[in-house]
């Protein structure tokens, strides 16, 4: 596969990884949101997803510090925001 070197494709990849994390870790996501410790519960999975995300980016594009924020934003938008709409939380 060719490496990604633009923001549009990087966002798409980040959202796809986040979607997979949500799909394959539904119980952990639910537990993390209910107990307000999502990032602790999903630490390993989020880290593995980040490694995959970064491995698919071109070296030049990866040097941009805002690129990592694309992945972090996808986690918030795809998993937390969407799951938070259907899972009761102590803080929401």
C-alpha positions as CSV (number, residue, x, y, z in Angstrom):
1,X,0.0,0.0,0.0
2,X,1.2,3.5,-0.8
3,X,1.9,5.8,2.2
4,X,-0.5,8.6,2.9
5,X,0.7,12.1,2.4
6,X,-2.3,14.3,2.6
7,X,-4.8,15.4,5.3
8,X,-7.9,14.1,3.6
9,X,-6.7,10.5,3.4
10,X,-5.1,10.7,6.8
11,X,-8.4,11.8,8.4
12,X,-10.2,8.9,6.5
13,X,-7.7,6.4,7.9
14,X,-7.9,7.8,11.4
15,X,-11.7,7.6,11.4
16,X,-11.5,4.0,10.0
17,X,-9.2,2.9,12.8
18,X,-11.4,4.6,15.4
19,X,-14.4,2.9,13.9
20,X,-12.7,-0.5,14.2
21,X,-11.7,0.2,17.7
22,X,-15.3,1.0,18.6
23,X,-16.6,-2.1,16.8
24,X,-14.2,-4.6,18.2
25,X,-14.1,-3.2,21.8
26,X,-17.8,-2.4,22.4
27,X,-17.8,-3.6,26.0
28,X,-14.6,-1.7,26.9
29,X,-15.9,1.5,25.3
30,X,-19.2,1.1,27.2
31,X,-17.3,0.5,30.5
32,X,-14.9,3.4,29.9
33,X,-17.7,5.9,29.1
34,X,-19.9,4.8,32.0
35,X,-17.1,5.0,34.5
36,X,-15.4,8.1,33.0
37,X,-12.1,6.3,32.4
38,X,-12.3,5.7,28.7
39,X,-8.7,6.5,28.0
40,X,-7.4,4.3,30.8
41,X,-9.6,1.3,29.7
42,X,-8.7,1.7,26.0
43,X,-5.1,2.7,26.5
44,X,-3.6,-0.3,24.8
45,X,-6.0,-0.3,21.9
46,X,-5.7,3.4,21.3
47,X,-1.9,3.0,21.3
48,X,-2.0,0.2,18.8
49,X,-4.3,2.2,16.6
50,X,-2.0,5.2,16.8
51,X,1.0,3.0,15.8
52,X,-0.9,1.7,12.8
53,X,-2.0,5.2,11.8
54,X,1.5,6.5,11.9
55,X,2.9,3.5,10.1
56,X,0.7,4.3,7.1
57,X,1.8,7.9,6.7
58,X,4.7,9.2,4.6
59,X,7.7,10.3,6.6
60,X,7.4,13.9,5.3
61,X,3.7,14.1,6.2
62,X,4.3,12.5,9.6
63,X,6.7,15.3,10.6
64,X,3.8,17.7,10.8
65,X,2.9,17.8,14.6
66,X,-0.8,18.3,13.9
67,X,-1.0,14.9,12.1
68,X,-1.2,13.1,15.5
69,X,-4.1,15.4,16.4
70,X,-6.0,13.9,13.4
71,X,-6.0,10.5,15.1
72,X,-6.8,11.9,18.5
73,X,-9.7,13.9,17.0
74,X,-11.0,10.8,15.3
75,X,-11.0,8.9,18.6
76,X,-13.0,11.7,20.2
77,X,-15.5,12.1,17.3
78,X,-16.0,8.6,16.3
79,X,-15.9,6.7,19.6
80,X,-16.6,9.1,22.5
81,X,-19.0,11.4,20.8
82,X,-21.1,8.8,19.1
83,X,-21.0,6.3,22.0
84,X,-21.7,9.0,24.5
85,X,-25.0,9.6,22.8
86,X,-26.2,6.1,23.6
87,X,-24.3,5.2,26.7
88,X,-25.2,6.8,30.0
89,X,-22.3,8.4,31.8
90,X,-21.8,10.0,35.2
91,X,-20.6,13.2,33.6
92,X,-22.8,13.5,30.6
